[in-house]
Amino acid sequence: MKSDVQSIIARNDPGRWPRPLTHRPKADLPFDPLQVPAGVALLFDATVYTDHLKGQLPTSIDNLMVSRTILHSALALAELAVTIGALDPADGRTQATLIPIVEMLMRINPSRIITPSYQVWLEAAVMAGILTRTQAIPKQDRRRFLNDTLLFLQAAEAGAVMVSRNSLDIDLLLQLKPEAGVLLYDRS
């Protein structure tokens, strides 16, 4: 597949964003599940899985999940799976933490797992670069926005709505691409 780098740059012209973006009030962000168009699939950020496992997912999100097709990003699942290798096997608490994560990963239907396309990777990198520059993120933390941007654009590519608790970073992404489908929530 040939990449259209010029088109990606034109859609995300770094020159349009010379100054830091400011966070908007929550009232201006997409927190209302009733505003998610009927029939549109949902794609979860890793926060959704984590909050679900902890019993902290709001009832409104649980109710929405029941009536929608759920897509799972390989990227978000990898963010969960990294815990499997990161926790100390010698720590007595590790097993109790890992069992629900492993069980959740095993229950996911592989036909519902999607991966970002090469085009999404390139566009996400450009957008993440814009945010690291405008928000003065230190060089060692430049990848901070990359996973969120990948999920954000992957949802758009799949025609899905991204569901996330990460309202601060997603607010910035929505300022770059206000037409993207996003549903934000706070823990219950």
Protein Blocks (a to p, Z undefined) as FASTA:
>chain_A
ZZdfklmmmmmgfklmmbccddddfklpcfbfklpcghiacdddfklmmmmmnopacfkl
mmmmmmpccdddfklmmmmmmmmmmpcfklmklmmmmmmmmmmmmmpcfklpccddfklm
mmmmmmmmmmmmmnopafklmmmmmmmmmmmmmmmmnopacddfklmlmmmmmmmmmmbc
cdddddZZ
